[in-house]
Amino acid sequence: MPRLILLLAFVFIGLIACKKNTKTSDPALSALEKDFMANPNEDNYNKLLSKYLEVIQNEQKGVDNSELLIRAKDAAVKMKKNDHELLFINNLVKSYPDRKDNSNNILRMIELLQLNGKQTTADVMSYAFVKAYPNDPQVASIKSRLTSGMNVESYILKIGQSIFEDTIKGFDDNKAMAYVDACEAFAMVLPGDPQAPEFIFKAAETSSTLKTFEKSFALYDWIIDKYPKSERAPVALFMKGFIFDGTFKDSANAAKYYNEFIQKYPESSFAKDAKVLLSNLGKSDEEVLEMLRKNSGESK
């Protein structure tokens, strides 16, 4: 069901780690869960999944939704919906990297990626798993399937280089999407690695080139929320304002992020640019050019 998949992706695209633990007690949800367990058909599954998404969307920021994700994942397993299960585990791993069952969830993701025909992403995640969990009993089996002497960083670099291999076509959208997935996979499996925010940033830049801006915003938010001390955090915030400004011509949101950037990072090399862009929001290119000419004349 493509529509449901799109809804799932939209709800979860910006779901980043929460801290406050809570247990959801919704009578309507409990009733739907009972109906599904008694009669696990397509209709009951769709109703239950819609309710899970509704509850997650309505939760306040900072609430731990891992319990709901696990219950939704279990329902998807019962219905043998691998694509749904993959989405739920993806968000579980990304949003709650400190869970004790994380290694098992990553191994299941690798398996699901292979079943869904996403072998490149599965391989990236496998290389990352070997680095993250060198003593895991599954490592020997995983290594036997991978190219000897290759590591996760060099494999991602290889994917990135392949984007421009076709000299006639130039930028390859499919390979670019694979690169975005690869960079995400690295950060999911190795969230504490110093290169994680850099890979997420590269994924965000590539997503912008692909014009998948919702994805770009989610990736920038991942950096801002999870890696606030990274040198990429201020750039990520600036880029959110810049995209709203230049691409969407959305002055309200552009102003929101430019102002937030100036308040958070007044000493940044981008602060002056943010102020200039903020003062010219809503103006046409001709008006901006005229202002620059006027300012240039006054400064002589």
C-alpha positions in Angstrom: 0.0 0.0 0.0 2.0 3.0 -1.3 -0.1 5.6 0.4 0.4 4.0 3.9 4.1 3.8 3.2 4.3 7.5 2.4 2.4 8.3 5.5 4.7 6.2 7.6 7.8 7.9 6.0 6.3 11.4 6.6 5.5 10.8 10.2 8.9 9.3 11.0 11.1 11.5 8.8 11.7 13.9 11.6 11.6 11.5 14.6 14.9 11.9 16.5 15.8 10.6 19.9 13.5 11.3 22.8 14.5 11.1 26.5 11.4 11.1 28.7 10.1 7.6 29.3 6.3 7.2 29.3 3.8 4.5 28.9 0.9 5.1 26.5 -2.5 4.3 27.9 -5.1 5.0 25.3 -8.3 3.1 25.6 -9.0 3.4 21.8 -5.5 2.1 21.0 -5.9 -0.8 23.4 -9.2 -1.8 21.8 -7.7 -1.7 18.3 -4.8 -3.9 19.6 -7.2 -6.4 21.0 -9.2 -6.5 17.7 -6.0 -7.0 15.7 -4.8 -9.8 18.0 -8.1 -11.5 17.8 -8.4 -11.1 14.0 -5.1 -10.0 12.3 -6.5 -9.0 9.0 -5.7 -6.1 6.6 -8.5 -3.8 7.8 -7.7 -4.2 11.5 -4.0 -3.8 10.8 -4.6 -0.5 8.9 -6.8 0.9 11.7 -4.2 -0.1 14.3 -1.3 1.4 12.4 -3.2 4.7 11.8 -3.8 4.9 15.5 -0.1 4.3 16.3 0.8 7.1 13.9 -1.8 9.4 15.4 -0.6 8.8 19.0 3.1 9.3 18.0 2.2 12.5 16.1 0.3 13.9 19.1 2.9 13.1 21.7 4.8 16.1 23.1 8.4 16.5 22.0 10.8 14.6 24.4 8.4 11.7 25.0 9.9 8.2 24.5 7.9 6.4 21.8 10.0 3.3 21.7 7.3 1.2 23.2 4.9 2.2 20.4 7.5 1.6 17.7 8.1 -2.0 19.1 4.4 -2.7 19.2 3.9 -1.4 15.7 6.9 -3.4 14.5 5.4 -6.6 16.1 2.1 -5.9 14.3 4.0 -5.5 10.9 5.8 -8.8 11.6 2.5 -10.6 12.3 1.2 -9.3 8.9 4.6 -10.2 7.2 5.0 -6.6 6.0 8.8 -6.3 5.7 8.7 -2.7 4.4 6.7 -1.5 7.4 8.9 -3.5 9.8 12.0 -1.9 8.3 10.6 1.6 8.8 9.8 0.9 12.4 13.1 -0.6 13.3 14.9 2.1 11.3 13.4 4.7 13.6 13.9 2.6 16.7 17.6 2.4 16.0 18.0 6.0 14.9 16.0 7.5 17.7 17.1 5.3 20.6 20.8 4.3 19.9 21.4 3.3 23.6 18.9 0.5 23.7 20.4 -2.9 24.8 18.8 -4.7 21.8 20.3 -2.3 19.3 22.8 -4.8 17.8 19.9 -7.3 17.2 17.8 -4.6 15.6 20.6 -3.6 13.3 21.1 -7.2 12.3 17.4 -7.5 11.5 17.6 -4.2 9.5 20.4 -5.7 7.4 18.3 -8.8 6.7 15.2 -6.7 5.8 17.3 -4.4 3.5 18.5 -7.4 1.6 14.9 -8.8 1.4 13.8 -5.4 0.1 16.5 -5.3 -2.6 18.6 -2.6 -1.0 21.8 -4.5 -1.0 24.1 -1.5 -1.1 22.6 0.0 2.1 22.7 -3.5 3.7 26.4 -3.8 2.9 27.2 -0.3 4.3 25.3 -1.3 7.5 27.2 -4.6 7.6 30.6 -2.8 7.3 29.5 -0.4 10.0 28.3 -3.2 12.2 31.7 -4.9 12.1 33.3 -1.7 13.2 30.7 -1.0 16.0 30.4 -4.5 17.3 33.7 -6.3 16.7 33.1 -9.0 19.3 29.5 -9.9 18.3 29.2 -13.6 17.4 27.7 -12.6 14.0 30.7 -10.7 12.9 32.5 -13.6 11.3 29.5 -14.5 9.2 29.1 -10.9 8.1 32.7 -10.6 7.2 32.5 -13.6 5.0 30.0 -11.8 2.8 32.0 -8.6 2.5 35.0 -7.6 0.4 38.2 -8.3 2.3 40.2 -5.2 3.1 37.3 -2.8 2.6 36.0 -0.7 5.5 32.8 1.3 5.9 34.4 4.7 5.2 36.0 3.6 2.0 32.9 1.8 0.8 30.8 5.0 1.3 33.4 7.0 -0.6 33.2 4.5 -3.4 29.4 5.0 -3.5 29.8 8.8 -3.5 32.3 8.7 -6.4 29.9 6.6 -8.4 27.3 9.4 -8.5 29.3 11.1 -11.3 30.7 8.1 -13.1 28.4 8.6 -16.1 30.1 11.4 -18.0 27.1 11.8 -20.3 24.3 11.8 -17.8 26.3 13.5 -15.1 24.6 13.4 -11.7 23.0 10.0 -11.2 19.8 10.3 -9.0 19.6 6.6 -8.1 23.2 6.5 -7.0 22.8 9.7 -5.1 19.9 8.3 -3.2 22.0 5.2 -2.4 24.7 7.6 -1.1 22.2 9.3 1.2 21.1 5.9 2.6 24.7 4.9 3.0 25.6 8.0 5.0 22.5 7.5 7.2 23.4 3.9 7.8 26.8 4.9 9.0 25.4 7.4 11.6 22.7 4.9 12.7 25.1 2.1 13.5 28.0 4.4 14.6 26.3 7.4 16.2 29.3 8.1 18.5 31.8 8.1 15.7 33.4 11.5 15.1 32.5 11.3 11.4 28.8 10.7 12.0 27.7 14.3 11.8 29.8 14.8 8.7 28.2 11.9 7.0 24.7 13.1 8.0 25.6 16.6 6.6 26.8 15.1 3.3 23.5 13.2 3.1 21.6 16.4 3.7 23.5 18.2 1.0 22.9 15.4 -1.5 19.2 15.3 -0.5 19.0 19.0 -1.3 20.5 18.4 -4.7 17.9 15.7 -5.3 15.3 18.3 -4.2 14.0 16.0 -1.4 13.9 18.9 1.0 11.8 17.3 3.7 14.6 14.7 4.0 17.2 17.4 4.0 15.5 19.2 6.9 15.2 15.9 8.9 18.9 15.3 8.4 19.9 18.8 9.4 17.7 18.4 12.5 19.5 15.2 13.3 22.8 17.1 13.4 21.3 20.0 15.4 19.6 17.8 18.0 22.1 15.0 18.4 25.4 16.8 17.6 25.0 20.4 18.9 28.7 20.7 19.6 29.7 19.6 16.1 31.1 22.2 13.7 28.3 21.1 11.3 25.5 22.1 13.7 25.6 25.9 13.0 25.9 25.3 9.3 22.9 22.9 9.4 20.8 25.5 11.1 21.9 28.2 8.6 21.0 25.9 5.7 17.5 25.4 7.0 16.9 29.2 6.8 18.7 29.4 3.4 16.5 26.7 1.8 13.3 28.3 3.1 14.6 31.6 1.8 16.1 30.8 -1.6 14.1 27.7 -2.6 10.7 28.1 -1.1 10.6 31.9 -0.8 9.1 31.3 2.6 10.1 34.5 4.5 8.5 33.6 7.7 10.3 30.3 8.2 13.5 31.7 6.8 13.4 34.6 9.3 12.7 32.1 12.1 15.9 30.1 11.4 18.1 33.0 10.5 17.1 34.7 13.9 17.7 31.4 15.7 21.1 31.1 14.0 22.2 34.6 14.9 21.1 34.1 18.6 22.9 30.8 18.9 26.0 31.5 16.9 26.7 35.2 16.9 30.4 34.6 16.4 30.0 32.3 13.5 31.5 33.3 10.1 28.0 32.9 8.7 26.4 35.4 11.2 27.0 38.4 9.0 25.6 36.5 6.0 22.5 35.6 8.0 21.9 39.2 9.0 22.2 40.4 5.4 19.9 37.7 4.2 17.4 38.4 7.0 17.3 42.1 6.2 16.5 41.3 2.5 13.8 38.7 3.0 10.9 39.2 0.6 12.8 41.5 -1.7 13.3 40.7 -5.4 16.8 40.1 -6.8 16.6 43.6 -8.5 15.8 45.3 -5.2 18.7 43.5 -3.4 21.0 44.5 -6.3 19.9 48.1 -6.1 20.5 48.1 -2.3 24.0 46.7 -2.7 24.8 49.3 -5.3 23.5 52.0 -3.0 25.5 50.7 0.0 28.6 50.4 -2.2 28.2 54.0 -3.3 27.7 55.3 0.2 30.8 53.5 1.4 33.0 55.4 -1.1 
